[in-house]
Every structure is written in structure tokens, then in C-alpha cells.
Amino acid sequence: MPSESSIRNWVNLAAEHIQKVVMNTKLPVSGYFGFDEIHMRTDGERTYILSLVELWDDVYINAEFSQDRDTGTIK
């Protein structure tokens, strides 16, 4: 059985290669996007789920959780 550090190294190496592919691949998008904002309360604290959808193909481009609805990479 491989050690935990070996597995972590394999995962990190794979993540580096995947990140290069993802960052350098252009998505065929229509240019029409929808923004959605969901308000939640979890354990008494407000949380916002922000999502960006490409409307023609119904592909989620990005989704993130935020404690502050005015900060976030989507906006």
C-alpha cells in the first residue's frame, strides 16, 4: 500500500496537469449568461450561493458560497 505522502504527491501532480488544461481550454459559449443568487441560513448564519449559467446550453460556468453577497469572483 502506498504511503499517504505518495498519494498526496500523485494528486498534486495530477492537479497541476489538469489545471493547465482547464485554464487553457476555451469554452464554446453563446455569450448569454444567467446569474442566480440563493439565500440560505445554516446554523443561524446567512450564506449565499452564487451561480453563473450559460443560458443556451444550460452549463454551469461557476458556483461559489459566500458569507457576503457583494464579494465574490462571480460578481
Secondary structure per residue as TSV (DSSP state, phi and psi in degrees):
chain	resnum	aa	ss	phi	psi
A	1	M	-	360.0	132.3
A	2	P	-	-70.4	153.8
A	3	S	-	-74.2	162.7
A	4	E	H	-61.5	-39.5
A	5	S	H	-66.0	-35.3
A	6	S	H	-64.1	-43.3
A	7	I	H	-63.8	-42.9
A	8	R	H	-61.0	-42.1
A	9	N	H	-62.9	-41.9
A	10	W	H	-62.1	-44.1
A	11	V	H	-64.4	-44.0
A	12	N	H	-63.2	-40.4
A	13	L	H	-64.9	-43.8
A	14	A	H	-63.6	-40.1
A	15	A	H	-63.1	-38.4
A	16	E	H	-61.7	-46.0
A	17	H	H	-66.3	-41.7
A	18	I	H	-64.6	-41.5
A	19	Q	H	-61.9	-40.1
A	20	K	H	-61.5	-42.8
A	21	V	H	-66.6	-46.7
A	22	V	H	-63.8	-43.3
A	23	M	H	-69.9	-25.2
A	24	N	H	-104.2	6.7
A	25	T	-	-102.4	122.7
A	26	K	-	-83.0	133.5
A	27	L	-	-87.5	133.7
A	28	P	-	-77.3	99.3
A	29	V	-	-118.1	153.9
A	30	S	-	-79.1	-23.0
A	31	G	S	96.7	-4.0
A	32	Y	-	-103.3	115.4
A	33	F	E	-121.9	149.7
A	34	G	E	-117.3	140.3
A	35	F	E	-112.8	132.6
A	36	D	E	-128.0	143.9
A	37	E	E	-132.4	118.9
A	38	I	E	-110.2	130.0
A	39	H	E	-100.1	127.1
A	40	M	E	-129.2	157.7
A	41	R	E	-127.3	116.1
A	42	T	E	-121.6	123.7
A	43	D	T	52.1	37.8
A	44	G	T	81.8	-1.2
A	45	E	E	-111.4	140.3
A	46	R	E	-79.8	135.9
A	47	T	E	-133.7	143.7
A	48	Y	E	-114.3	137.4
A	49	I	E	-110.3	118.5
A	50	L	E	-108.7	132.3
A	51	S	E	-137.3	150.9
A	52	L	E	-124.7	126.2
A	53	V	E	-123.3	136.3
A	54	E	E	-81.4	116.8
A	55	L	T	-72.0	-34.5
A	56	W	T	-71.8	-39.3
A	57	D	T	-103.4	-2.2
A	58	D	T	55.6	46.0
A	59	V	E	-105.5	127.8
A	60	Y	E	-77.8	116.7
A	61	I	E	-79.2	-42.0
A	62	N	E	-158.3	150.2
A	63	A	E	-147.9	140.7
A	64	E	E	-150.1	156.7
A	65	F	E	-101.8	143.9
A	66	S	E	-148.2	143.1
A	67	Q	S	-81.3	-22.2
A	68	D	S	-121.7	118.4
A	69	R	T	-71.3	-16.1
A	70	D	T	-91.3	-5.9
A	71	T	-	-113.7	142.0
A	72	G	S	157.0	150.1
A	73	T	S	-68.6	-26.1
A	74	I	-	-66.1	-44.6
A	75	K	-	-72.8	360.0
